[in-house]
Amino acid sequence: MSENNFELEKEYLEEETSPEEKEAIFEDFNEKESVIQKETEGFLMKLVPEKFKKEAVSLLAALSIVTSAASTFAEGFKGEEIDKEKLLPENQIEEVVKENVSPQELFEKMVASDKKDEFAPFDWEKIAHKIQISIGGEFEDIPEYKTKAVKNDRYERLLDNEGIVIPDFYKRKDISREEYEKLNDSNPYKNISWEEYVSAIDMEVQSISQANSSLEFFTKLNSEKEKLSDGQKALILQSLGNALHKNYNFDMLENNIFVETSDDVMFQSIKELLTTGKSTESDMCGGIGVYLVNSAESLGVEAWLQSGSVRGGGNHVWPGMILNDNGKKQIVFLDYDTLIPTGTLDYRDALGIAERYHRSITTLNSFVGNENEVLFPVESRAQEVIKKAAGIEETAERLEGELSRGKIKKEKGLEINLGLEAKEIKITDDYFGVAYFNFQDSNSNPYQSLEDLSALRYGLNLKGERFGLEAGATVVHMNIKDLYNASVTQSEIIGRLTADYIDSHKLTKGEYGQIILNLGATFQELTKFIDGNINMEEGGKGTMEIAPGMRLIYIDPAETGKFYIGARGMFRGQRNDFQNQDPIIKEVARTLTIGTEIKVNEAQILNLEATGSNLDWGKKIKIKGGIASKELKGGLEYEKTESEYERFIPSSEKIGAEVDYKGGPKWMIKILGSKTTEEYAGDKKQDAYGGEVKLIIFLW
């Protein structure tokens, strides 16, 4: 913020908030925070006792530390000197880390130190200005697919009891036809015969033995690619992944030192292992993934890199590729020596199969890229649900709404959302918000890795017309489906910090009308906690986005027409590549908006708006228009995206309609409907239909 803007903000706060009002705000803030902190544990236990009892208390310990920081922020707003020890309660953090202090003991100690014992009197007028109830959801065809991960343990069978590779490996000492036909895990596709298996392994062995460098090896693979089926190529890539996994560089992992390993070093480690049985450290998952992608491309296979989390292992990187099985192309992931067929070309669904295999969902960072760079984040169905449960909004869209108003939006009310699979109830007052979110995979979608999810979201906010700050924490408990219809639990806290700044200036006003300039920016940072500890493994320190923007508005002298033009951008903090993982700031969107509102007569307003966006993965246009009277409002919206990376993000078209009816000053009904058509590279078009009805009751 510039010095001039800072002075303006200071004057604004001094004018708008008296010392008495600040004192009242602080007292209200402190009282409500104390009550919510004390009662949260009991509330969780009553909601879903069987799921939360084992893990909720340890998560709440971290939440208590978050709320103590919130109290300090309130004291700063009050004008008192901030006690830094309260901001970082080192004694509490140390006790969380110590193994001999249970989370239950820590939580009870925190609660015991709280002097307030009772809730403040319940007053609807203080809690809510309105009540909103919505019913709806999205309808689509549920795909049918049963998948199974395929492990290649050929090298395991080539080891003797001492773990040394059989010396006459190059004579291809391997299993018989009868043994091969009895094995399921060695056969990635059912149409790979024993003869094809032998041919593929012979070609791999000859290519490795005859090459002196990685370039020679890749050249040999490329010369043989036309002779091999996709199943044979998969077998070769699995074998290479197996060898590189045995040469994993644990020193690099343990010392957190990233050293780029050349292709020649990787190749020599493979050759050394297969000829002498000696393991030579090569690289970690990122470097191994890069080498496997290069190998796949040498075989004529389309391949890329995907990042995500694995259960118990933090962040991970593995290759993805397109393979043909019995005439049907599909996305297949390769995790070292394990092939994970997904049965689909829909990348969002394919990620769901990867999550089921890894038994973990990457809440914040799931990036796709090539062997040279990280491109952009991609989301599975489960990630979309978790972000909704945590109240995470798209940063640039949030900013656009505030630019159109010219001031920070304040929410106060009760909202109940009832969907086909997701239910949510949330209450927001001037300084606090709490929401409960529940999801059930009632459709048994094989590509939805979530079996069910429960989340409690707790937020603190201070908002004026120009500046707004929100700090929140969401306690999430989920059951994740694995590939074999069992499930595992994952619990975490998602921390969210969002700051908004909007400044509106009236530039001119006279006989030719008036011009208003709205400037603003929105910043959002997300951090994931597991059992009270920040998860540094998953994507570093979380995610960060910032969106600056402006809107220039012209209002004609008779005030019967408004015309505006706006521009905004968005920047994201992300990794540079999958190996070094150097942090960079990347521009991901530039958007231009033009629009108008015209009074058709005294009772009706016509509005039209067009928006064009250049994104890091493609382009998007949105056109919407409608007409509004005192009681009735109708609108249509058309949105089209053209993706330059259709393998990962689909091109799509969406048509939406909305009809609002306001029955006097006390209530309103909104009816919304939409049809979305998506198309991934090489896949057929898929339609989804959405519908929602909202009832809004204005209380005061």
N, C-alpha and C positions, 0 to 999 in steps of 0.2 A: 504494500500500500504506500502511495506517495505521501510526502509530508503534508501537502495540502489536503488530501483526502483524510489523513489521520486527524487533522485539526477539525475538519468538518464532522467527522464521526464523534470526536470528543465533545464538540458543541452540541451535537444532536443528543447525546446521552445526558449531558448536563441539563438540556432544556426539557427532555421528555421524562426524566426520572429524578424525582426529588429524593433527598436523604431518607425521608420517612418511608417512601415507597420502596427504596432499596432495602431498608431494614425489614419491611413487611415481606418482601420477596424472599429475602434470605431465611427468615423464620419459617415461612411456608415451605420453602425448598428443603430445609434441614429436617423439619418435622416429617414430611412425606417420605423423604429418602430413608429415614430411620425406620419408619413403619414398614415400608416395602422390603427393606433389607432383612428385617426380622422375620417377616411372614413368608418370604419366598420359598424357604425350604419346605414348610408345611403345605403350601399351595401345590408345589411340585409333587409331593408324596401323595396328595389326595387325587391328583389328576390321573396319573398312571403309576401306581405304586410299584408294580412288579418290574417296571422298566427303569425307574429312576432311583430306587433305593440304593442300588449298588454303587452308582457313579455320580449321582447328582451332588452329593455333599462336597466332594473334592472339587467339582466344577464351581460350586458356589463360593468356595474359598477364594478362587481367583476373582469371581464377581464382586466379592466384598472388598477386595483390593481396588477394583475399578471404581466402586462407589465411594471409597474413601478419597480417591483422587477427585471425584465429582464434588465432594464437600469442600475441598480446598478451592476448587474453581469458584464455588458459590461465595466463599469468604473473600476471594479476590474481587468478585463483583460487588460485595458489600463495601469494599474499600479498605479492609484491614490488611495488615501485612501477612503474606502467605507463609505458613509454617512448612518448610521444605520437608521436614520429617514426616508430616502427614501425607505429602504428595508421593513419597516413596517410603512406605513403612517397612524399613529393612528388617525389623524383627519378625514381621509377619512373613515376608518373603523367605527368610531363612528357615522359618518353621515349616513352610510348605515343602522346602527342599529336603529337610531332614526326614529320614525314613522312620525314625522312632516316634514321630508325632503324627497321629492319624488326622485325616481331614475333618472327621467328626469332632475331635477335641479342639482343633483350631477354630472351627465354625462356632462351637459352643462358647469358646473364649471370647470371640468377637461379639456374639449376641449378648453375653453376660455383661460386657462393658457398656452396653447401650442403656441409657437411663430412662428412655421412653417406653411405656408398656402398653399403651392403648391407641387404637385408631382415632383419628379426628372424626367428628360427626360427619356422616355421609350427607352430601348436599348435591343433588342432581344439577342445580343451576351452576355450581362451581365446576362440576366435572364435565358437563357436555352442553354444547350449544345445539347439537343436532344428533339424531340417531340415523344411521344408514344401514339398511339390510339389503344384501344382494344375493341372488340365486342364479347360478349359471355354470357354464363350463365349456369345454371343447370336445367335439365329436370327431373321431377318425377311425379308419380301419386299423384294427390291432393285428400286427404281423404275427405269423406263426413260424417258429423256428426253434429247434432244439440243437444246442451247440455243445461242443466238447473240446477241451484243450488237448493238443496232441504233442506228447513229449518224445523226442528222439534220443534214445539212450544207447545208440550204436557203440559209441566209444566206451561206455561202461562195460559192454560185453567183450570188448577187446582187451580188457585188463585182466591180469592174473591175480592171484590172491595177495601178492605183495604190492599191488597197485602200479606195476610197471607195464608200459605198453609192450605187447608181444613183439619181439624183434623182427619177425618176418611180416610186419604190417603191410608192406608194399606188395606182398603176395595175396593180399586181400583175404586174410583169414577171418571168416565171417559166418553168419548163421546159414543153415540149409533152407531149401525151399519149404520143407515141412515146418521148420521152426518159424520161418517168416510168416507163413499163412496163419499160424496160431496167435501171432502177436497183433494186437490192435493198436497199441500206442506207437508202433514204428511206422504206421501207415497213415500219413496225413490225409490222403484221399483214398476212398475205397477202390478206385479204379487203377491204383498203382500195383502192377504185377511184380512178382519176384524178379523176373527178367529186367524190368525197368529199374527196379531197385538196384540190382547188381550193376547195370549199365551206368547209372548215375554215380554210384560210389566209385566205380573204376575211373570215370572221367574226372572226378574230384581228386582222386589219389594221383593220377597221372599229371594233372595240372599243377598240383602242389609240388610234386617231386621234380618236375622238369623246369620249374620256374626258379629264378635266382632273385627276383624282386617282386614287389607287389604289382608293378605295372605289367610285368610279363604274365603274372597270374590272372589279372583282370583281362588282358588281351586274349589269353587262352579261353577263359570263360566266355568272352564275347564271340569267339570264333565257333564255339560249340552250341550257342544258344538256340539255333534253329533245329537242332537235333533233339532237344530236350522238351518234354512236356512241362506244364506248370507244376505238376506234382513232383517231378524229378528236380526241378529248380528249387522247390521248397525243401526237399531232402538235403540238397547241397548247402543251402543257407542255414538249415538247422544244424548241420554238422559243423559249419564254421562258427556258429554261435555257441555251440557246445565247447569247442576248443578255446575260444576267447574267454568264455566264462571261467574256465579252469585257470586261465592266466590273468584273472582279475587283479588289478593293482590295489590291494588293501592298504598299502602304505600311503598312497595318494589319498585314499578315502579317510583314513584315520588322522592324517596330518592336515587335512583340508587344504591340500596344495594341488592346484590344477596345472598340469604340465601337458601341453599338446604333444601327442604321440604320433609319429609319422606312420603312413601306411606301410612302409617297409619294415619298421619295427614290429608292427602288428602281424604282418605276414610271417616274419622270421619266428615270432613266438608260436604261431600255429605250426609251422614246419618243424620246429624244435620239439614241440610236444608230441607230434605224430611220429617222429623218427626215433627219438630217444626216450620219450616219456618224461622228459624234464620240463617242469613248469617254469616259464619266464614271465614275470609280471609285465603286462602291456599297458592297460588303461582301465578306466572305469566305464560305467554304463554309457555315458555320453560318447566317448571315443569308440567303444565297441559298436554302438548303434550307427555311428558314422561309417565305420568300416563295412558293416553289413549292408547299409544302403548303397555304398559304392559297389559292393559285390553283386547286389540285386540288379542294379542298373547295368552292370557289365553283362548280366544274363538276360537283359532286355525286359526286366520287370520294373514297372512303375513303383517307386518306393519313396518314403519320407520318414521323418522322425516325430514322435509324440512324447510329451512329458506328462507326468501325473504322479500320484502317490501309490505306494504299495503298503499293505498291512504290515506294520512292524518294521518297515525299512525306509521310511521317509520318502524323499523325492526320487523319481526314477525316470529314465529315458529308454524308449524302445522303438524299433522300426515298425512301420505299417507298410502294406503293399497291396496291389491288386493281383489276384490270381484267379484262374479259370478252373472251375470244377464241374465236369460234365456239361460244358457249354454255358454255365452261369458264372458271371464275374461277381466277385465279392471282395470286401475289405478283409484282409487277414493281418493280424498283428503277430510279431515274432519277438518273444521274450527269451533271449539267449537261444536255447535249444527247443523251446516250446512254441508250437504253432497254435494260434488262437483264431480259427475261422469264425466269422461273424454272420455269414449268410445274408449280408445286406451291403448296399452301396450308399445307404443313408449314414452319414458320418456321426450324427448325433446318436443314432441307435447303436452304431458300432462301438462308440465309447462306452455305452452301457454294458456291452459284453466284456470289454477290457476291465471295467470296474468290478464286474462279477468275478472275473478270473483273479484279479489282484485283491479282491475282498476289501476294497477301500475306495472312497470317493474323494477326489481332489477338489475340495471346496472352493479354493480361491484361484489357483493357477493350473490351467491345463492348456499348454501351448502346443501348436503344431508348427513345423518348419522343415527345412531341408538340411543337407549336410553342412551348409555354410552359415545359416542364420535362423533365428527364431522369428516366425512370421507374426502370428496373432493368436489370441486365446480362442479356444473352441469349448462348447458346453454340451454335456450330456443332458438327458431328461432329468436325471437326479440333481445335477448342479442347478438347473433352472428352478427346481422345487426348493432347494436349500437357500438360494439367493432370495426367493420370495419370502421364505420363512424368516430370514434375517432382515427383511425390509431394505434390501440393497437395490437402489435405483440406478438407472443409466445416467451418468453424470451430466452429459450434454442435454439430455431431455429435461432433466430437473432444472437446469439453468434456463432453458427456453421458456418454461412456464413462468419463472420469476421475472424474466425480461419482459414478457407480455403484460404482466401486472405492474411492473415498475416498483415493486416492493416485495419483501420477504413474505411468503405465505405462512399464515398461522393456522394451525389445526386445533380444534377442541371438540371432542365428541366421542360417541360410541359407534363402532362400525362392526357389523357382523357379515362375513362373507361365507356363503355355503356353495361349494363347488361339487362336481361329481366325485372328485377324489380328495380335494383339499378343503379344509374348514379353518376359518380364522375369526377370532374376536379380539378387538383392540380398543383400548380407551386412551384418549390423549387429552391432557389438560394444558394449562399454560406453560408448565415447566417439566411435566413428566408424561411418560407414555408407557403402557404395558400391553403386550399382545400375547395371545396363545394361538399357536398354529399346529394343525394336525393333518397328516397326509396318510392315506391308505391306498396301496396299489390294488384297487378293487377289480381292475380289468385283467390282472395277472399278465401284464405285458412283459415278454421275455427280454425286451430291451430297456426296461425300467429296472435299474439295479436296486432301487429302494423298495423294500417290502413295506415299511411304514416309517413315519417320522413324527416326533413331537418336539415342539420348540417353544420356549418362553423368552420373549423379547422385552428388554427393559431399557428405556431411553430417558436421557436428561436433555433439556434444551433451553437455551436462552435466545429469544428472538426479538429484535426490534424491526423497524421498517427497512433499515439498510443492512444490518448485520445479523446473521443467524449462526448459531453453533449447536450441533447435536452430537452427543456422545452416547453410544449404546452398546449393549452386550446381549447376545442371544445364546441361551443355553440350548444346545441341540442334542437330541438323542435319536439315533436311527438304527434300524435293523437292515442290513445289506444282504441281498440274495447272492449266494455264490453260484457256480455253474452247475452244481449238483443238487439244487433245491434245498440246501441247508441255508442257514443265515448266521451272520456275525454282527455284533454290536459295534457302533462307533459313536463316541460322545465327544463334544467339543464346545468351546465358546468362541463365537465370532465377534470380535470387537470392531466397532465402526465409529469413525470420526468424520463428520461432515461439516464444512464451513461454507456459508453463502454470503456474498456481498453484492448488494444492488444499490446503485446511486442514480437517481433520476434528476435531470436538469431541464428546466424550461428555457430553451435557447432564445426564442422570439415569441412575441405575442402582439398582434396588431390587426390592421384592417385586412391583411392578406392571410390571416390565420395564425396558427401557432405551431412551433416545432419543438418537440420534446426528444431528448436523448437519454436513453436508459443504458447504463453500463453495468457490467456485473461479472462475477466469476464464482465458480463452485469447485470446491476441493473435497475429495473423498479418499480416505485411507482405511483399509481393512486389514485386520490381523487375526490370525487363528491361534487359539489357545487349546492345548490338550492337557487335561488334568492340572490346570493352573499354570502350565509352562507355555511360553510362546514357542510355537513350532517353527524353528528356523529352517528345518529341512524342506518344508513345502514352499518352494518358491521364494526362498530368502525371508524377508521380513513382511511378507504380505503383498498387497497391491496398492497402488496409488494412481489417482487420476485427477487432472485439473482441466476445467473448461472455462476459458474466458469468452466474453461475447458482448455485443451491443445491439440496440434497436433504435432506429431513427423514425420518429412518428410525426406525420403532418396532419393537423386537424383543420378543416376549412373554416372560414369565418362564421358561417351559419351553424357550425357544429353538426352538420348533417352527414358528414363523411370523414372517414379516417383512412389514411394511407400510410403504410409502414414498410421499411426494409430493414432486415437484420442479418448479422453475420456472427458466426461463432466457430470456435475450434475446440479440439480436445487433444490432450497429451497424456500419455500413459508411461509409467515407469515399468520397465520389463527387462528381461535378460537379453543380452546381445546374441549369444549362441549357446548351444547345448553343452559345449565342452568347458569353456572358460567361465561362462555365466557372468560376464561383466555387466553391471547395471547400466542402462541407457534410458534417456527420455525420448520417446518416439511420438511423432505426430500421427494421430490415427483418424482424424476426421476434420473436414472443413465444410461448413454448411452456410448456404445463402437462402434467406426467406423473404418473400415479398407478399403483401396481402392488403386487403381493404375491407372496411365495414361501411356500409351505406344505408342511411335511413330511406327505406322505400316510401314510407309514410309515417305518421306519428306513432303507429303501433307496431311497425315491422322493420327489422334490420336484416339486410342481406350481407353475408360475409363470404369472402373467397380468399384462399391462401395457397401458395405454391412454394415448395421447399426442395432444394437440390443439395445433395451431399456427396462429396468425394471422400471415400473411405479407404483405409489401407488395404482392403480386400475387394473393392469394387465401387459401384455408384448406386445411389438411391434417390428416387424422386417421390414426392408426396403431394397430392392435390386434394384439397378439401373445400367444401362449401356448404352453405345452409341458409335457412331463413328462420328468424325468431320473432314471435309476437309476445304479447304479455303472458299468455298461458301456454302456448305451444311452440316447440322448437324442433326443427328437423335438420338433419345433416347427412351428407355422404362423404366418404373418404376413399381415395384410391392410392395405393402405394406399390411401387415396383422397384425391385432390386436386381441389379445386373452384377453378378459375382465374377471376378476374375480368377477365383479359386473354387470352382464348383465342386471339386473333390471334397472340400471341407465345409464350405458355406454355400447353401443352395441359392440359385436365382429364384425369385418368387414374385407373385402378384397377390395383392390383398385388396378386397373390396369390403368396406364396412359401412354400416348405417346406424343412425341413432335418432330416436324420437323421445322428446321430453315433454311431460305434461305437468304443469304446476297448478295444483288445486288450491288456490288461495295462498296466504302467507305461511301456512303451517306445514305443507307437505308437497312432495314432488315425486313423480315416477319417471325413471329412465329405462328405455328398452333399447338394447344394443344387439346387433347381429353382424357376423362377418364370415367371409369365405376366404381361405388362404390356399394358394396352390404353390407347392415347392418342387424344385427339380434339381437333384444332384447329378454330377457328371456321370453319364452312362446309365442313369436310372430312369425309371418311368416317373411321370408327374404324380404327385400325391396331394390330395385335397383334405383340408380340415375345416370344420364348421364350428363357429363359436356363437354362443348366445348368452345373454345376461339380462336380468331384470333387477333394477335398483329402486328401493323405496327409501326416500329421505324425509325425515320428520324434523321440522325446525321447532325447537322447544321454547326458545326465548326471543 
